[in-house]
């Protein structure tokens, strides 16, 4: 064996050993002690990285959970109560139970209810259109229909309905992450408490115009007439800027406000059909109008 | 020698159809709706109530801050109501609606045509009169004029530029004003010079208005302090920063105001309004509006009372042509499409343009081919294709770093793009969002 080969092997081994010692020393010196619970929590989280919790992603949320002493301000809307319970178990803290929520679109201005007055052929984006003008209809508060909300939904829970021109929320898939709430330039989405049997009553309108102007631009606009406000037995309805709002925490789903609304801007979902009172004739409206005509 | 700005610019077809039409007075409308926010800054505070009798020139809304200005009644009659009306943005804004009865002016307003050149007023008094008369920049940006005339501490004006460029196609209101009210504009220029304390003024006019150049040169022959600078025809030369570059060769730094290089720019229409306010006590209650379009029967330049519905203007120009596809308030490059003809004329309305259906459509958007034309034509030296992409991808911080706020929204990039990309639409969105972010940051500190 030549002497060169021996030298080579010895020198290379020496360099390798020195490098290994340096690496070991450096890794010890600069080691970051990371709480192992962060990994555990990240494991427990759904991993959607949707940002619905207000943090940059699931990892950031996990870090925030470990840093806090209580979990009252932290909630993962996608994972829900079960997930938060698991996190609380890891951290040995009290889990705060929150009612699950779901997004609703506070506009019912379909093509039939809210006819188009002009056509927009600029950039097909709600944000861009709303920065330029009020929209293709007379209502300056309603849905623009270019689907910015659909684009941001990570859970496939939002779809445009081509017939109505409005987005529709799939309650099964919606995790209430709030991405659509941020994306809508007209602020039309609201996260409402999930009610039993997925029932919902809400004012599907954001129009703040006075009654006549609102009604002129959209048939189903809230005209701020106060009728629902007066009829509500639970103080769940508030009136502001010619617009009614139903608080989902106070609402008991009694449905009294729905029939009194003269424009039909209050929407009820997943309720059984209303019973017709006994003794009343079928088609009460036409019968009634007949009698008035005779009188 | 013709001067121009160096960087970027385009040359759209001029179409100055109404250039030969003298300014006509539009008959009084039956009702006017006068918005309380017709200027950049805080809306004015309403000082009249329903049923009040007003005359032409009565203050109906008072300035509510430094960057704000008075609003005057443009007609005499009774206040019908104070309500929200649709403005050119399509949103409803607060306005004062007045039923017109006759044409009675406030006392002290001189409505005659006599030219008054001499004044004993000092700079402070001139500025006070401009403030009281509610004068704003009539070029379209509607920046309150008294603010421009009060340079921030430590900065002094050296030169006054009078903007007679009118680089937007179709519009001819400034052109006609220079031909017909040239002497008044010169008098107004002198008042502005006195107010600013400068001894040099330059009137910039594009070379496609040779009659206006000759007229202004004749009028300034005996005025050594005021000169007329003919300019090459190039859009957007009427932009403040472009005009300063063209005339003085100085460049306004990014984010700074023209006063940073010692310049103050005012439109010829503003100079005329200043003359009327100071010498005739006449507040800003009317302005020249060009009503034009290729199918319009009689393209015209009309002297219109503020608050007149656009319908009246279109009627005066021979009615709405059947092939109208779009109605634009302002010029074709920077104007805004309006959705109803009930929109009132405001202090910033320089023209009403009826575009034919076939020309009103946008072409199909195709992918960016990286030809760099938008970069070449951008007069502010920006990269429009990049700013658009950043807006699409919501990269607001990065677009701020790339000076999105410098965009003057001239639309040269969208005009020149061979792929018909909506560059300006997205840059506007970026500008809006970034300015919100900047405001939020300032309020935090």
Interface residues (C-beta under 8 A of the other chain):
Chain A: X117 X118 X121 X122 X123 X125 X127 X128 X131 X132 X133 X134 X135 X140 X209 X210 X213
Chain B: X84 X89 X90 X91 X92 X336 X337 X339 X340 X361 X362 X422 X425 X426 X428 X429 X432
